[in-house]
Amino acid sequence: MTFLLILVGLTLLAVGGDVLIRGAVGTAARLGVSPLFTGLVLVGFGTSLPELVTSITATLNESPGLVVGNVLGSNIANIFLILGIAALIMPIPADPKSFRRDGPMLAVATIACIAVALTGTFSRLAGFIFFISLISYLAYTYIKESRQPDASAVLHAEEAELVSAPSSMPLYQLILLTIGGFVMIALGASWTVTGSIAIARDFGISEEIIGLTIVAIGTSLPELATCTAAALRRHTDVAFGNVLGSNLFNILGILGITALVQPLEIPAPVLVYDIWVFAGATALMLFSAMSGFRVTRAEGGIFVALYVGYTLFLLTRALG
């Protein structure tokens, strides 16, 4: 029953995330919100909402290991698994102009995350600084791209187009779709966290390993759907931008907001192993993008193989 509870919870997170994004994007389009704002803010927050709600729920249940594992594991899965699969379908280009702005920002956010984690506690002050940094970054990006539309602005508009709801759907249905998606995410997060805590307790597995594996993959399913759809439609530049943006939201937004709710204690094993895998995955993605501004099929294959190896390593740790 515990595994069934997690399975249903993760399904609700995945489906609810997709439903909410489609409803929110459709509502924004009907209300005349610019595609740039929709792609930059609504899609960015929407694809990270399952991680956010799950992390806050885990925090309120006094399970910081699940929160930290979820955020780090989601970023690792986004790069090695999701970007890797998308690159295997079709090589992923990285727009040089937007990468030169967003790439360094992700690198700084990753370094800041590691620096705070090594102190052993993610404090409310750190959470506030991270969250304000995210809002400032979004405001700067939106103002810059509104004044001087470039390839990056087109990219964000394409992200909104990829997840748009049917144009014939009435406004009230779009609003109901958005609300329904959020309710599904809330229920899915509650059941996933409850089941994860039960598994950790019953089988003697640490909460951070549950967060790094089951929860991280489950909450990353909206990104997988978006990136796979982008690759299949040959909008491969959207796939890279989606992963980069999602990882930024996870670090600055999810860790930031969750720490504001309640400071997070960082589990010791995370500082020994997983924080460095998280750093290495980010570095490999940035390096791949800089070497020719594309992630090739060969690099995608390497990413997927690295994720399989990391998952096996986590299973070995879980089994003692």
C-alpha positions in Angstrom: 0.0 0.0 0.0 2.9 2.4 0.7 4.4 1.9 -2.7 0.9 2.3 -4.3 0.5 5.5 -2.3 3.7 6.9 -3.8 2.9 5.7 -7.3 -0.5 7.5 -7.2 1.1 10.5 -5.6 3.8 10.8 -8.3 1.2 10.3 -11.0 -0.9 13.1 -9.6 2.2 15.3 -9.5 3.0 14.6 -13.1 -0.5 14.9 -14.5 -1.3 17.8 -12.2 1.8 19.7 -13.2 0.9 19.3 -16.9 -2.7 20.2 -16.4 -1.9 23.3 -14.3 0.7 24.6 -16.8 -1.7 24.2 -19.8 -4.5 25.9 -17.9 -2.3 28.8 -16.7 -0.7 29.3 -20.1 -4.1 29.2 -21.8 -5.6 31.6 -19.3 -2.6 34.0 -19.7 -3.0 33.9 -23.5 -6.7 34.6 -23.3 -6.1 37.5 -21.0 -3.5 39.0 -23.4 -0.4 38.2 -21.3 2.7 38.3 -23.5 4.2 35.0 -24.6 7.6 36.2 -23.2 6.2 36.6 -19.7 4.3 33.3 -20.0 7.3 31.3 -21.1 9.7 32.9 -18.7 7.6 33.0 -15.5 4.5 30.8 -15.8 6.2 27.8 -17.5 9.3 28.2 -15.3 7.3 28.2 -12.1 4.8 25.7 -13.4 7.3 23.0 -14.2 9.0 23.5 -10.8 5.7 23.6 -8.8 5.6 19.8 -8.1 9.1 20.1 -6.5 8.1 23.2 -4.6 4.8 21.8 -3.1 6.5 18.5 -2.4 9.4 20.2 -0.6 7.2 22.5 1.5 5.1 19.4 2.4 8.2 17.5 3.4 9.4 20.5 5.5 6.1 20.8 7.4 6.5 17.0 8.1 10.0 17.7 9.5 11.7 15.7 6.7 14.6 18.0 5.5 16.4 15.0 3.9 13.5 14.6 1.5 13.7 18.3 0.6 17.4 18.4 0.0 17.3 15.1 -1.9 14.4 16.3 -4.0 16.1 19.5 -5.1 19.6 18.0 -5.8 18.1 14.9 -7.3 15.8 16.8 -9.6 18.7 18.9 -10.9 20.8 15.8 -11.5 17.9 14.1 -13.2 17.1 17.1 -15.3 20.7 17.1 -16.7 21.7 13.5 -16.9 18.3 11.8 -17.5 16.0 14.4 -19.2 18.6 16.4 -21.2 20.3 13.1 -22.0 17.2 11.5 -23.4 16.2 14.6 -25.3 19.7 14.8 -26.9 19.5 11.1 -27.9 16.3 12.0 -29.8 17.8 15.0 -31.4 21.1 17.0 -30.7 20.3 20.0 -28.4 21.5 23.4 -29.4 22.1 26.1 -26.8 21.5 29.7 -28.0 24.8 31.5 -27.5 23.3 34.8 -26.5 20.9 33.5 -23.8 23.5 30.9 -22.6 26.0 33.7 -22.0 23.5 35.3 -19.6 21.8 32.3 -18.1 24.8 29.9 -17.9 26.9 32.1 -15.6 23.8 32.6 -13.4 23.3 28.9 -13.0 27.0 28.5 -12.2 26.9 31.2 -9.5 23.7 29.7 -8.1 25.2 26.3 -7.9 28.4 27.5 -6.2 26.2 29.5 -3.7 24.1 26.4 -3.0 27.2 24.3 -2.3 28.7 27.1 -0.1 25.6 27.3 2.0 25.1 23.5 2.2 28.7 23.1 3.5 27.7 25.2 6.6 25.3 22.3 7.5 22.2 24.5 7.6 20.1 26.3 5.0 19.0 29.3 7.1 16.0 31.6 6.5 18.5 34.4 5.6 20.0 32.2 2.9 16.5 31.3 1.7 15.6 35.0 1.5 18.7 35.9 -0.5 18.1 33.0 -2.9 14.5 33.9 -3.4 15.2 37.6 -3.9 18.0 36.6 -6.4 15.5 34.6 -8.4 13.0 37.5 -8.5 15.7 40.0 -9.5 17.0 37.6 -12.2 13.5 37.2 -13.7 12.8 40.9 -13.6 16.1 41.7 -15.3 15.5 39.1 -18.0 12.0 40.2 -18.7 12.8 43.9 -18.9 15.9 43.2 -21.1 14.1 40.9 -23.5 11.0 43.2 -23.7 13.1 46.1 -24.7 15.4 44.2 -27.1 13.8 41.0 -28.3 16.3 38.4 -29.3 16.6 34.7 -29.7 16.1 34.2 -26.0 12.8 36.0 -26.1 11.7 33.8 -29.0 12.8 30.7 -27.0 10.6 31.7 -24.0 7.6 32.3 -26.4 8.2 28.8 -27.9 8.1 27.3 -24.4 4.7 28.8 -23.9 3.5 27.6 -27.3 4.7 24.0 -26.5 2.4 23.7 -23.4 -0.5 25.7 -24.5 -4.1 24.4 -24.0 -6.5 24.1 -27.0 -7.3 27.6 -28.2 -11.1 26.7 -28.5 -11.4 26.1 -24.7 -13.5 28.8 -22.9 -11.8 30.9 -20.3 -13.7 29.4 -17.3 -12.6 25.9 -18.3 -9.0 27.1 -18.5 -9.3 28.6 -15.0 -10.9 25.3 -13.7 -8.0 23.4 -15.4 -5.5 25.5 -13.5 -7.2 25.1 -10.2 -7.7 21.3 -10.8 -4.0 21.0 -11.6 -3.0 22.7 -8.4 -5.3 20.5 -6.3 -3.8 17.4 -8.0 -0.3 18.6 -7.2 -1.2 19.3 -3.6 -2.7 15.8 -3.1 0.1 14.2 -5.0 2.7 16.0 -2.9 1.0 14.9 0.4 0.7 11.3 -0.6 4.2 11.1 -2.0 5.8 12.6 1.1 3.7 10.4 3.4 4.6 7.3 1.4 8.3 8.2 1.2 8.5 8.8 5.0 6.9 5.4 5.6 9.3 3.6 3.3 12.3 5.3 4.9 11.0 4.3 8.3 10.0 0.7 7.4 13.0 -0.3 5.3 15.7 1.7 7.1 16.5 3.8 4.0 17.5 7.4 4.6 15.0 10.1 3.5 17.6 11.8 1.3 18.1 8.7 -0.8 14.3 8.5 -1.3 14.3 12.1 -2.2 17.3 11.7 -4.6 15.6 8.8 -6.5 11.9 8.2 -6.4 10.7 11.7 -5.5 13.3 13.5 -7.7 12.4 11.5 -10.8 8.6 11.8 -10.1 8.7 15.6 -9.6 10.9 16.0 -12.7 8.3 14.4 -15.0 6.8 17.7 -16.2 10.3 18.7 -17.4 10.7 15.3 -19.1 7.4 15.8 -20.9 8.3 19.3 -22.0 11.8 18.4 -23.2 10.7 15.3 -25.0 7.9 17.1 -26.8 10.4 19.8 -27.8 12.8 17.3 -29.2 10.2 15.4 -31.1 8.9 18.6 -32.6 12.5 19.7 -33.4 12.2 22.7 -31.1 15.4 21.4 -29.4 16.6 24.8 -28.3 13.6 24.8 -26.0 14.8 21.6 -24.3 18.1 23.1 -23.2 16.5 26.4 -22.0 13.9 24.5 -20.1 16.4 22.4 -18.2 18.7 25.3 -17.4 15.7 27.5 -16.2 14.2 24.6 -14.2 17.5 24.0 -12.4 17.8 27.7 -11.6 14.2 27.7 -10.2 15.0 24.6 -8.1 18.1 26.1 -6.5 17.0 29.7 -6.0 13.2 29.3 -5.8 12.5 25.9 -4.1 15.4 25.9 -1.7 14.8 29.6 -1.0 11.1 29.4 -0.4 11.4 26.1 1.6 14.1 27.6 3.9 11.9 30.6 4.5 9.2 28.3 5.7 11.6 26.4 7.9 15.5 26.2 8.0 16.9 23.0 6.5 19.4 20.8 8.1 21.7 19.2 5.5 22.2 15.5 6.0 25.9 14.5 6.3 25.9 11.9 3.5 24.7 14.6 1.1 27.8 16.7 1.8 30.0 13.7 1.2 28.6 12.4 -2.0 25.5 14.0 -3.6 26.4 17.7 -3.5 29.4 16.9 -5.6 27.5 14.9 -8.1 25.1 17.8 -8.3 28.1 20.1 -9.0 29.6 17.8 -11.5 26.4 17.4 -13.4 26.0 21.2 -13.7 29.6 21.6 -14.8 29.3 18.9 -17.5 26.1 20.5 -18.9 27.7 23.9 -19.0 30.9 22.5 -20.6 28.9 20.6 -23.2 27.0 23.8 -24.1 30.2 25.8 -24.4 31.9 23.3 -26.6 30.0 24.1 -29.8 26.9 25.4 -28.1 25.1 22.1 -28.4 24.6 18.8 -26.5 25.4 16.0 -29.0 23.8 12.5 -29.2 27.1 11.1 -27.9 27.0 13.5 -24.9 23.4 12.6 -24.3 24.3 8.9 -24.2 27.1 9.7 -21.7 24.6 11.7 -19.5 22.1 8.8 -19.4 24.9 6.3 -18.6 26.1 8.5 -15.8 22.6 8.7 -14.4 22.2 4.9 -14.5 25.6 4.6 -12.7 24.6 7.2 -10.1 21.3 5.5 -9.4 23.1 2.1 -8.9 25.4 3.9 -6.5 22.4 5.2 -4.5 20.9 1.7 -4.4 24.1 0.4 -3.1 24.1 3.0 -0.4 20.5 2.3 0.4 21.2 -1.5 0.8 24.2 -0.7 3.1 
